[in-house]
Amino acid sequence: MFLGDLLARPVLQAGRRVGYVADVRLVVPRHTPGQRVGTPRVYGVIVCPRRTGSFMGFERTGVREPRLLARFFEWRARGSFLVLWDDLAAVADTGVELRPQTRRWSPALAD
C-alpha cells in the first residue's frame, strides 16, 4: 500500500464515520552511520470531519502568514484530530477502522 492511498478514505469508529484521512504524519529519526537521513516511519493520520484535501501545513502550530490563507485553512481544518498509527484497527479499501478507545490528539505539532 502507498501512503497516498490512505488519503480521503473514510475513517470509521464502531461502524460510524467520524471523518476522512486528510494527511499522514511521518517521523524521521536521526540517521544511522552510512545514511544521510534516517528511515521515516508512520506516526499517525490526520482525520478531518469533512473531505477537505491537504491543509498545506496550516494546521501546525505557529503558521499564521499569509493571514488570509491561515484563517481560511484554520476554519477548514476545524474539528480535525491526529490518530496514532497504533490506534488503527484495520485499513481496507472501504475505509480505516479505529480501535474503540482511540484517543484524539491535536493535529498541531509540538515545539
C-alpha positions in Angstrom: 0.0 0.0 0.0 1.1 3.5 -0.8 0.6 6.2 1.8 -1.2 8.3 -0.8 -3.8 5.5 -1.0 -5.0 6.4 2.5 -5.8 10.0 1.7 -9.6 10.8 1.5 -10.6 7.3 2.8 -13.4 7.3 5.3 -12.5 6.8 8.9 -14.8 4.7 11.0 -15.2 4.1 14.7 -17.6 1.4 16.0 -19.1 1.3 12.4 -19.8 5.1 12.4 -18.0 7.5 10.1 -16.0 10.1 12.1 -14.3 11.7 9.1 -11.8 11.2 6.3 -8.0 10.8 6.2 -6.6 14.3 5.4 -2.9 13.7 5.9 -0.3 11.3 7.1 2.3 12.2 9.7 5.8 10.7 9.5 8.7 10.7 11.9 12.2 10.8 10.6 14.6 9.6 13.3 18.3 10.6 13.4 20.3 9.0 10.8 22.5 6.0 11.4 26.1 5.8 10.2 26.2 5.4 6.4 22.8 7.1 5.9 22.2 10.8 5.1 18.7 10.7 6.6 17.0 8.2 9.0 14.3 5.9 7.7 10.9 7.5 8.1 8.1 5.7 9.9 4.4 6.5 10.0 3.4 8.3 13.2 -0.3 8.7 12.6 -3.0 10.1 10.4 -4.9 13.4 10.5 -8.7 12.9 10.4 -10.9 15.7 9.3 -14.7 15.6 9.6 -15.1 16.8 6.0 -13.4 15.9 2.7 -11.0 18.8 2.5 -7.8 17.8 0.8 -4.5 19.0 2.1 -4.1 21.6 4.8 -0.7 22.6 3.3 0.8 22.7 6.8 -1.5 25.4 8.2 -2.8 23.0 10.9 0.6 23.2 12.5 1.4 25.4 15.5 2.8 28.8 14.6 1.9 29.1 10.9 0.0 32.4 10.7 1.1 34.0 7.5 -0.2 34.9 5.0 -3.0 35.8 7.4 -5.9 35.3 5.0 -4.8 31.8 3.9 -4.0 30.9 7.5 -7.6 31.9 8.7 -9.2 30.0 5.8 -7.2 26.8 6.5 -7.9 27.1 10.2 -11.6 27.3 9.5 -11.5 24.4 7.1 -9.5 22.2 9.5 -11.9 22.8 12.4 -12.7 19.5 14.2 -9.6 17.7 12.8 -7.6 15.4 15.0 -4.5 13.2 15.0 -4.8 9.4 15.4 -1.7 7.5 16.2 -0.8 4.7 13.8 -1.1 2.0 16.5 -4.7 3.1 17.1 -5.8 2.0 13.6 -7.5 -1.4 13.9 -7.7 -2.0 10.2 -7.1 -0.4 6.8 -9.2 -1.6 4.0 -10.5 -0.4 0.6 -13.7 0.6 2.3 -12.0 2.8 4.9 -9.9 3.0 8.0 -11.3 1.5 11.3 -10.2 3.0 14.6 -9.9 1.0 17.8 -12.8 1.5 20.2 -11.0 3.7 22.8 -8.8 5.7 20.4 -7.5 9.0 21.8 -7.9 12.0 19.6 -4.8 14.2 19.6 -4.4 17.8 18.4 -3.1 18.0 14.8 -0.8 20.8 15.8 2.9 19.9 16.1 4.5 20.4 19.5 7.6 22.6 19.6 
